[in-house]
Amino acid sequence: MQESAQVFIKIEDYKKIISTVNLLKVKLEEAKEILKSISELKIQEYNQLSKWDSNLEDIEKRIKLVDQELGKL
């Protein structure tokens, strides 16, 4: 069995460590929010690109139809 060893640190150092850990928590939450925003933007981008692709396919079909009708003349 391993025994726990006591570690003594200065109260000033302890306060610095607590402050640093709290700052890390804040930065981690900020990073999560940024990542969430980026993910939402990518979803919006994908949806918009899908709409554009659909519109282009529709235009292509219409052009083919016009081309076929003109070929009959």
N, C-alpha and C positions, 0 to 999 in steps of 0.2 A: 504494500500500500504506500501511496505517496502522501506525505504530510503537507499541509498547506503552510507555506512560509509567510510570515508577516512582512509587508512592505510598508515602509514609512516614507512619505513624501511631504514636502513643505506645503502648507496650506495655499500659498501663492501659486505653486505649480499645479495643485489640484484644481484651483479656480480656473487656471488657464486651460487645463485639460477639459473641464466641463464646458467652458466657453467655446473651445474648438469643436467639441462634439456637437454642441447645440448649433453652431454655425454649419457644420457638415449636414445636420438634419435639415436645416433650412435650404441649403444648396441642393440636397437630394430631392426635396419636394419641388423646388424650382425646375430641376432637370426633368422630373416626371411630368410636370405641367407642359414644359416645352415639347417633350416627346409626344405627349397626348395631342398637342396642337398640330405638330407635324403629321401625325397619323391621320388626324381629321382632314388636313389639307390634302394629303395623298389620296384619301377616299374621294374627296370632292374632285380632285384632278382626274382620277380614274373615271368617275361618273361623267364628267364633262367630255373626256376623250371618247368615251363610249357613245355619247350623243352625237359627237362630230362624225364618228365612224358610221353611225347609222344614217346620218344625213347624207354623207358622201355616197353610201350604197344606194340610197333612194335617188339621188341625183344621177348616179350611173345608170340605174334602171330606166329612168325617164329619158336619158340621152339615147340609150339603146332602142327604146320604143320609138322615139322621134326618127332615129336613123333607119329603123325598119320601115316606118311609114313613108319616109322620103325615098327609100329604095323601091317602093311599090309604084312610084310615079313614073 
